[in-house]
């Protein structure tokens, strides 16, 4: 089958969404203008597993315009937008995704996308790469390499590399300056609180907000919560990040203590069981739980259910768990990425940078895969600089340049 989507008749709305974000993605527009002419990916096949919404769709159409045959599927069952998927089918891409797919359908969609026999893969979280290393190993000889969008996925890649099991080169797009400095901090920060506020319609000011993890995503979530007037509490396992959080003006304490006083809990660690049974039992009545880590394992939902007398949906994307003592705890978006499952994801201007990284990662693999080992690579600095310069130009911002003497003094020539 060329595609599997919910309803092709939804395409007009999807086209409108893609056209809207294109207005605010100058880096990608510049990429499209240049590479739609030269078509460097002509004859190549690319499989994308990302959150299937408008910004991702625009990246996919630009890769197609640059000559690639593209198959795309969603990286989260609740983040796929069916109208966007339909629009991509009309644009001639292979699309295998629909909103609310089951775990079995999720795996089937990745398998269907892989059936085009890709040369390059773009992953989000590591499920696509994992499938290539397990059940679809027959495709490995044709893979030039790939790139990974998330912190979680990069962790999984480093584990494969450390164990000597990584079968093709991967670029850690997540670790590129033009990704994590902006996407993880400003993108996650804003879109997470967009999702929480849209879903709950509650005020943030004055509440105790507990944020687990003070990496770049946690920094963004904390910064935005502080700006909204919250009393921000950080939980961490890394002493260096904990000191940084203290110096940034936040309270730091273990989750066992934070659980007793928090009003809203937000996990952004990439690990499992950050909030579990003993924490639920000590929480206030009415505590709200949300996650912006990649997988839905940071909040231990089975343990929450085990101590609950009832579980019901009380509002779209809000489930009420009524504990046996009568206390109520609310879980947003099934514990999945709240910014995508209950919102529209990162702002277009932020994803403009991130998807610039993804496009140039694919181009780098195309041009240099023969020289690369089966390792995890960082984006070359000159590509980061090029993306940032395009962004500055689009914003009308000029910066200084070094003189020949200054470059010589710094040993740059």
Protein Blocks (a to p, Z undefined) as FASTA:
>chain_A
ZZdcfblklmmmmmmmmmmmmmmmmklmmmmmmmmmnommgoiacdddddddfklmmmmm
mmmmnopacddddfbfklpcfklmmmmmmnopacdddehiafklmmmmmmmmmmnopabd
cdehjlmmmmmmmmmmmmmmmpnbdcdfbfklmmmmmmmmmnopafbdcddfklpmklmm
mmmmmmmmmmmmmmmmmmnopafehpacddehjafklmmmmmmmmmnopacddddfbfkl
mmmmmmnopacddfklmmmmpmbdcddehpahkbcfklmmmpcehiacddfbfblclbcf
klmmmmpcbdcdfbghiacdddfkopacddehhlpafklmmmnbjafklmmmmmmmmmmm
mmmmmmmmmmpccddddddfklmmmmmmmmmmmnopacddddfklmmmnopZZ
